[in-house]
Structure formats: C-alpha cells, structure tokens
Amino acid sequence: MAQHNKLGEDGERAAREFLISKGYTVRETNWRMGHLEIDIIAQEPAACCLHIIEVKTRASDHAFDPMESITRAKIRHLVNAANAYVEYCDLTWSVQFDVMILVGNAPDFEIRFITDAFDPPLNRH
C-alpha cells in the first residue's frame, strides 16, 4: 500500500475515533453512490442533524493549508453526495458540512474539527 493511502486510512480511523469520543454516532464511512463519495456521515446524540464530514490528512502543513483543497468543485460534489444520501435514506434531517483536518502521523495526529465549515451554494435559476 502506498504511504499516502496508509496515511489517509490512519487519518480517517483517527477521525472516526475522535467523533465517537465526542458522542457522535458514525453512520457511514466512505459512503459511495456512483461517482459520489462522503468520507464520514455522522450525527450528534439526540439530534436530527446529519454531519457530512470531509477528512483531510497530511503529514505536515508547512507548505500547504489543507483547507485549500476544499474547492468549489469539492463543495458541489459533497452537496450532491449529501443530497443523494438523504434521498437514499429518506431522511428529513438538516444537513451540516464539516471538515476535519489531521496533521502528523498515527497515532499522534493534531486534529482540527471545523464544524459548519461551509454552506451549500444556492441554486440560481
């Protein structure tokens, strides 16, 4: 396995553990439908809010801010994937988009959890 793939898997595992330690229920990891994919889908206890979480793992953040990889195209992709998941599960919950950034190496990641990181773009007809 390529080193960057292992780092990504380790980061997603640490992200799930972090969420669980904060009381979230992890509903799905690496959920896919066609070309759509969501890293983690979670919910808070007793809340009818779905958290769509994009996980970014880097060995270091010296030359690159991981938030820069959350482009307009990535946001559109996440919004489309969230819509597909909500329809697939027939949910009426609100949806929140979060980003989790992990920097370092397992098991000693520095974790930044950015809740409500962006709003979905409005459709303009």
Secondary structure as UniProt FT lines:
FT   HELIX           3..21
FT   TURN            22..23
FT   STRAND          25..33
FT   TURN            34..35
FT   STRAND          36..43
FT   TURN            45..46
FT   STRAND          49..58
FT   HELIX           66..69
FT   HELIX           72..89
FT   STRAND          94..103
FT   TURN            106..107
FT   STRAND          110..118
//
